[in-house]
Amino acid sequence: MKVTRFLAGAAGLALMGVGVSLLIDVRDLSGVLVWLGGAVVLHDALIAPLVLLVGVLLVRGGLRGPVRGALVVAGALTVVALPVLLRPGPRANSSVLPLDYLRNWLVALVAVAMVTVLSMAVRRFARGRRSPS
């Protein structure tokens, strides 16, 4: 467990270093600061409360964790996909966004749902096997 935490922390630090190195090339940081501030507000004011509320309303018992995790991942995927989902239409350069982002976003959400359902099924199966009959 400690090795996993160490590796996750090291990976996080490495990615933060990449982010900082990319910020060095930015001449005007005001747009970055607005984006970061908006991301914090969006998360704290909308995404986190909705995830917690839906988790409480939809799921009872020990399966709340996987559902909340799936909602967090789905929310993150949606936030990342929003710019291209909200600006559909023709582009001057067809190679800029050549993929079908709506379809791919939906496929990613279905994959998250399937992994969540599988995780919940495995948990229930494991609990059933542990319970004395």
Backbone torsions as a table, in degrees:
resi	resn	phi	psi	omega
1	MET	NA	-41.0	-179.4
2	LYS	-67.3	-35.3	179.0
3	VAL	-65.4	-41.9	179.3
4	THR	-62.2	-44.4	178.8
5	ARG	-63.8	-40.2	178.5
6	PHE	-63.0	-45.4	-179.7
7	LEU	-65.2	-39.9	177.7
8	ALA	-65.0	-41.4	177.9
9	GLY	-65.0	-41.3	178.5
10	ALA	-64.1	-42.2	178.0
11	ALA	-63.5	-41.4	178.1
12	GLY	-62.4	-43.5	177.8
13	LEU	-63.7	-40.5	178.7
14	ALA	-63.2	-43.1	178.8
15	LEU	-66.8	-36.1	175.8
16	MET	-64.9	-37.1	176.4
17	GLY	-62.8	-40.3	176.5
18	VAL	-62.2	-44.1	179.2
19	GLY	-61.2	-44.1	179.1
20	VAL	-64.2	-40.7	179.4
21	SER	-64.5	-32.7	177.0
22	LEU	-73.1	-30.8	178.7
23	LEU	-71.0	-22.0	-179.8
24	ILE	-61.3	-32.7	-178.4
25	ASP	-80.0	-12.2	-177.6
26	VAL	-80.3	125.4	-177.9
27	ARG	-82.4	-38.2	-178.5
28	ASP	-117.2	107.0	-176.5
29	LEU	-82.6	-2.4	-176.3
30	SER	-63.3	-39.8	177.9
31	GLY	-64.6	-38.5	178.5
32	VAL	-65.6	-43.0	-180.0
33	LEU	-65.0	-39.6	177.1
34	VAL	-63.4	-43.9	179.7
35	TRP	-62.1	-45.9	179.7
36	LEU	-64.0	-42.5	177.2
37	GLY	-62.4	-42.3	177.6
38	GLY	-63.0	-38.6	178.8
39	ALA	-64.7	-40.5	178.9
40	VAL	-65.8	-45.3	179.8
41	VAL	-64.2	-44.4	179.1
42	LEU	-59.9	-43.1	-180.0
43	HIS	-66.7	-51.9	-173.1
44	ASP	-73.5	-31.6	-176.0
45	ALA	-93.2	-24.1	-173.7
46	LEU	-124.6	-58.3	-171.5
47	ILE	-66.1	-52.4	-176.9
48	ALA	-61.7	-48.0	178.2
49	PRO	-62.3	-38.0	179.2
50	LEU	-66.0	-41.9	178.9
51	VAL	-61.7	-46.0	-179.8
52	LEU	-65.0	-42.7	-179.6
53	LEU	-64.8	-47.0	179.1
54	VAL	-64.2	-39.6	177.5
55	GLY	-60.3	-40.0	179.6
56	VAL	-71.6	-41.7	-175.7
57	LEU	-74.9	-37.1	-173.4
58	LEU	-89.3	-30.6	-169.0
59	VAL	-126.4	135.8	174.4
60	ARG	-114.3	152.1	174.1
61	GLY	84.3	-154.8	-172.4
62	GLY	-79.1	-0.6	-178.2
63	LEU	-93.2	5.1	179.8
64	ARG	-62.9	-37.7	-177.6
65	GLY	-58.4	-52.4	179.0
66	PRO	-61.8	-36.2	179.7
67	VAL	-67.8	-44.3	177.9
68	ARG	-63.6	-40.7	177.3
69	GLY	-60.3	-43.8	178.7
70	ALA	-63.7	-39.1	178.8
71	LEU	-66.2	-38.0	177.8
72	VAL	-64.3	-45.7	-179.9
73	VAL	-64.8	-43.4	179.1
74	ALA	-63.2	-39.3	177.0
75	GLY	-64.6	-41.6	178.5
76	ALA	-65.0	-43.1	177.2
77	LEU	-60.6	-39.6	-179.4
78	THR	-67.8	-42.7	179.5
79	VAL	-62.6	-40.1	179.1
80	VAL	-67.9	-37.1	-176.3
81	ALA	-83.3	-17.0	-175.0
82	LEU	-53.7	-45.0	-178.0
83	PRO	-56.6	-43.1	-179.7
84	VAL	-81.3	-24.5	177.8
85	LEU	-75.1	-32.6	-177.5
86	LEU	-85.9	-11.1	179.6
87	ARG	-119.0	56.8	177.8
88	PRO	-74.0	165.6	177.1
89	GLY	127.2	176.4	-177.6
90	PRO	-68.8	148.6	178.2
91	ARG	-120.9	153.3	179.4
92	ALA	-64.8	-35.8	179.9
93	ASN	-117.7	111.9	-174.4
94	SER	-69.1	-14.0	-179.7
95	SER	-87.4	-4.5	-177.7
96	VAL	-67.9	-51.4	178.3
97	LEU	-129.0	77.3	-172.1
98	PRO	-81.0	-7.8	-173.8
99	LEU	-96.0	162.7	174.6
100	ASP	-87.4	90.6	-172.8
101	TYR	-69.9	-34.6	178.4
102	LEU	-62.6	-47.6	178.7
103	ARG	-61.9	-45.7	-178.2
104	ASN	-65.4	-36.7	176.5
105	TRP	-63.9	-43.6	178.9
106	LEU	-65.5	-39.2	176.9
107	VAL	-61.7	-42.4	179.3
108	ALA	-63.9	-40.6	178.3
109	LEU	-65.8	-39.0	177.1
110	VAL	-64.8	-39.3	177.8
111	ALA	-63.0	-41.5	177.5
112	VAL	-62.6	-43.1	179.4
113	ALA	-64.1	-40.6	-179.2
114	MET	-67.2	-41.7	177.7
115	VAL	-63.8	-38.6	179.1
116	THR	-65.2	-46.0	179.1
117	VAL	-62.4	-42.1	177.8
118	LEU	-62.6	-42.9	178.2
119	SER	-61.4	-43.0	179.6
120	MET	-66.3	-38.6	178.9
121	ALA	-65.1	-41.8	178.5
122	VAL	-63.5	-41.6	178.3
123	ARG	-62.0	-44.3	179.7
124	ARG	-64.9	-41.9	178.7
125	PHE	-62.2	-43.0	180.0
126	ALA	-65.2	-38.8	178.1
127	ARG	-66.5	-39.6	179.3
128	GLY	-64.3	-34.7	-179.5
129	ARG	-74.3	-30.4	-179.0
130	ARG	-79.1	-29.0	-177.2
131	SER	-69.1	130.1	176.2
132	PRO	-71.3	136.7	-179.0
133	SER	-95.8	NA	NA
